[in-house]
Amino acid sequence: MTIDKSLKIKAGGIKQRNVLTRGERLERLAATDRWKEGDSVLGIPKVRVQKLALKKKKKVKEAETEDGDTAEAAPADKPET
């Protein structure tokens, strides 16, 4: 039995997958030098799938100087000595 088109969610195919295809696993293993061309594809090691969690960026209230100290705004009417 199929689901009616009006009940389908448009973003249903975008969710995070738990399992990689063999080709994707081989690409990741080759990138980390754990699998080389010509090795057997049977018995390849597991590859962990990293889930991305996006966090909101916090606004920086004070700018830091090169010394690591916080920079404070100098009054405009007083010259620096």
Buried (B, 14 or more C-beta within 10 A) or exposed (E): EEEEEEEEEEEEEEEEEEEBEEEEBBEBBEEEEEBEEEEEEEEBEEBEEEEEEEEEEEEEEEEEEEEEEEEEEEEEEEEEE
